[in-house]
């Protein structure tokens, strides 16, 4: 999709109701759904985080979606594909500032280049005990990225048409931090398997756009 056409959708996006938890569950591993249905999130005193689903024009003025591949480290989200963003710091005024600050730190995109146009549905991630607030953001200019080398392995620039194509949906057998040999629904984007909380959040974004195009 041409970015000019995508940008014309922004006023409509702002007024759309959220697809919500139902869209998350379509991309949730069975064990994740069972966990979310049986716990009281407030009792877990989760850490808070903000992330951005960022859309922007490429050199050909086509719409791109930004994802990142995280570094391999000793943690539950090691070497996984995700959104730029991260945990709340005491200096953050609100969760929007968290999402923008962390995006700047991780990929080098200044907050003044991003407009957050939609607050999506929160999602709880049991393995890391994070309650994540996703946002849809846009930048109207071609972006240059600077990776935070200790956290980000690679920038993944996904075309909007590939993201919206239902052929990108599949199932893969994975061993995770909390289960072995489980089938998980996932996106295949730029040859990367995108699953778990990121896939759940992506699916809500996708279902929202499907109402408009």
C-alpha positions as CSV (number, residue, x, y, z in Angstrom):
1,X,0.0,0.0,0.0
2,X,1.2,3.5,-0.9
3,X,2.0,5.4,2.3
4,X,-0.2,8.3,1.1
5,X,-3.2,5.9,1.0
6,X,-2.2,4.5,4.4
7,X,-2.0,8.0,5.9
8,X,-5.5,8.7,4.7
9,X,-6.7,5.9,7.0
10,X,-5.4,7.6,10.1
11,X,-8.6,9.5,11.0
12,X,-10.6,6.4,10.6
13,X,-8.2,4.3,12.7
14,X,-8.5,6.8,15.6
15,X,-12.2,6.2,15.8
16,X,-12.3,2.4,15.4
17,X,-13.3,0.2,18.3
18,X,-10.6,-2.3,19.3
19,X,-10.9,-5.9,18.2
20,X,-9.6,-6.7,21.8
21,X,-8.8,-10.0,23.5
22,X,-10.6,-12.2,21.0
23,X,-8.1,-11.1,18.3
24,X,-5.2,-11.8,20.8
25,X,-6.5,-15.3,21.5
26,X,-6.5,-16.3,17.8
27,X,-2.7,-16.1,17.9
28,X,-2.2,-17.4,21.4
29,X,-0.5,-20.8,22.2
30,X,-3.0,-23.1,24.0
31,X,-1.0,-23.0,27.2
32,X,-1.0,-19.2,27.1
33,X,-4.8,-19.1,26.8
34,X,-5.2,-21.5,29.7
35,X,-2.9,-19.4,31.9
36,X,-4.6,-16.1,31.0
37,X,-8.0,-17.6,31.8
38,X,-7.0,-18.8,35.3
39,X,-5.0,-15.9,36.8
40,X,-5.7,-12.6,38.3
41,X,-3.2,-10.2,36.7
42,X,-3.4,-7.6,39.5
43,X,-2.3,-10.3,42.0
44,X,0.9,-10.8,40.0
45,X,1.9,-7.1,40.5
46,X,3.2,-7.0,36.9
47,X,5.9,-4.7,35.5
48,X,4.6,-2.2,32.9
49,X,5.9,-1.7,29.4
50,X,5.0,0.2,26.3
51,X,5.7,-0.8,22.7
52,X,5.0,0.8,19.3
53,X,3.7,-0.8,16.1
54,X,5.4,1.7,13.9
55,X,4.4,2.3,10.2
56,X,6.4,4.6,7.9
57,X,7.2,5.1,4.2
58,X,10.2,3.4,2.5
59,X,12.2,4.7,-0.4
60,X,9.5,3.7,-2.9
61,X,6.9,5.5,-0.7
62,X,5.3,2.1,0.2
63,X,4.1,1.4,3.8
64,X,6.4,-0.5,6.1
65,X,6.0,-2.0,9.6
66,X,9.0,-2.0,12.0
67,X,9.9,-5.1,14.0
68,X,13.1,-5.9,15.7
69,X,15.1,-9.1,16.4
70,X,16.3,-9.1,20.0
71,X,19.8,-10.3,21.0
72,X,20.4,-13.7,22.4
73,X,20.6,-13.4,26.1
74,X,19.7,-15.2,29.3
75,X,16.0,-14.4,29.4
76,X,12.6,-15.5,28.2
77,X,12.5,-13.2,25.2
78,X,16.0,-14.1,23.9
79,X,16.4,-14.0,20.1
80,X,12.7,-13.3,19.5
81,X,11.0,-10.9,17.1
82,X,9.2,-8.0,18.8
83,X,8.2,-4.4,18.7
84,X,10.5,-1.6,19.7
85,X,9.7,-0.6,23.3
86,X,10.3,-1.6,26.8
87,X,9.7,-1.2,30.5
88,X,8.5,1.9,32.4
89,X,11.2,4.0,34.1
90,X,10.5,6.3,37.1
91,X,11.3,9.3,34.9
92,X,8.5,8.6,32.4
93,X,5.5,10.8,32.7
94,X,3.1,8.2,31.2
95,X,3.1,5.0,29.2
96,X,3.1,6.9,25.9
97,X,6.4,8.5,26.9
98,X,7.8,5.0,27.9
99,X,7.0,3.6,24.4
100,X,8.5,6.6,22.6
101,X,11.6,6.7,24.8
102,X,12.3,3.0,24.5
103,X,11.8,3.1,20.7
104,X,14.4,6.0,20.5
105,X,16.8,4.0,22.7
106,X,16.4,0.8,20.8
107,X,16.3,1.9,17.1
108,X,17.3,5.5,17.2
109,X,14.0,7.1,16.0
110,X,13.3,10.3,17.8
111,X,10.0,10.8,19.6
112,X,9.3,13.9,17.6
113,X,9.2,11.8,14.4
114,X,6.5,9.5,15.7
115,X,2.8,10.2,16.2
116,X,1.0,7.7,18.4
117,X,-2.4,7.4,16.8
118,X,-4.0,4.5,18.6
119,X,-3.8,2.9,22.0
120,X,-4.4,-0.9,21.5
121,X,-5.5,-3.5,24.0
122,X,-3.2,-4.3,26.9
123,X,-1.7,-7.8,27.0
124,X,-0.2,-9.7,29.9
125,X,2.9,-11.8,29.3
126,X,3.1,-14.6,32.0
127,X,6.7,-15.8,31.5
128,X,8.2,-12.3,32.1
129,X,5.3,-10.9,34.2
130,X,4.9,-7.8,32.0
131,X,1.7,-6.0,31.3
132,X,2.3,-4.4,27.9
133,X,0.6,-1.4,26.4
134,X,0.9,-1.4,22.6
135,X,0.4,1.6,20.4
136,X,0.0,2.1,16.7
137,X,2.4,4.9,15.6
138,X,3.2,6.5,12.3
139,X,6.1,8.5,10.9
140,X,5.7,10.5,7.8
141,X,9.3,10.3,6.7
142,X,11.7,7.6,5.6
143,X,13.5,6.5,8.7
144,X,17.2,5.9,9.5
145,X,17.8,3.4,12.3
146,X,20.6,3.2,14.9
147,X,20.5,-0.1,16.8
148,X,21.0,-0.4,20.5
149,X,23.8,-2.9,20.1
150,X,23.4,-4.7,23.5
151,X,19.7,-5.4,23.0
152,X,18.8,-5.3,19.2
153,X,20.3,-7.8,16.8
154,X,18.5,-6.7,13.6
155,X,15.9,-4.3,12.1
156,X,13.1,-6.1,10.3
157,X,11.2,-3.9,7.8
158,X,7.9,-5.6,6.8
159,X,5.8,-4.5,3.9
160,X,2.3,-3.7,4.8
161,X,0.9,-6.0,2.1
162,X,2.9,-8.9,3.5
163,X,1.7,-8.2,7.0
164,X,-1.9,-8.1,5.8
165,X,-1.7,-11.3,3.7
166,X,-3.4,-14.2,5.4
167,X,-0.8,-16.5,3.8
168,X,1.7,-15.2,6.4
169,X,-0.3,-17.1,9.1
170,X,0.8,-20.6,9.9
171,X,1.6,-22.9,12.9
172,X,5.0,-24.0,14.1
173,X,6.2,-26.5,16.6
174,X,8.4,-24.8,19.2
175,X,10.1,-25.3,22.5
176,X,9.6,-22.2,24.6
177,X,10.7,-21.0,28.0
178,X,7.6,-22.6,29.5
179,X,6.7,-25.6,27.3
180,X,8.3,-28.1,25.0
181,X,7.2,-29.2,21.6
182,X,4.0,-27.1,21.4
183,X,2.2,-26.0,18.2
184,X,1.9,-22.2,18.2
185,X,0.1,-19.9,15.7
186,X,2.5,-17.5,14.2
187,X,3.2,-15.0,11.4
188,X,6.0,-15.7,8.9
189,X,7.3,-12.2,8.1
190,X,10.6,-11.6,6.1
191,X,11.3,-15.3,6.8
192,X,11.1,-14.8,10.6
193,X,8.7,-16.6,12.8
194,X,6.7,-14.1,14.9
195,X,4.8,-15.8,17.7
196,X,3.6,-15.3,21.3
197,X,2.7,-11.9,22.6
198,X,4.0,-10.1,19.6
199,X,1.9,-12.2,17.3
200,X,-1.1,-11.6,19.5
201,X,-0.6,-7.8,19.4
202,X,0.0,-7.9,15.7
203,X,-3.2,-9.7,15.1
204,X,-5.2,-7.0,16.8
205,X,-3.6,-4.4,14.6
206,X,-4.2,-6.5,11.5
207,X,-7.9,-7.1,12.3
208,X,-8.3,-3.4,12.9
209,X,-6.9,-2.5,9.5
210,X,-9.1,-5.3,7.9
211,X,-12.1,-3.2,8.8
212,X,-10.9,-0.4,6.6
213,X,-9.3,-2.0,3.5
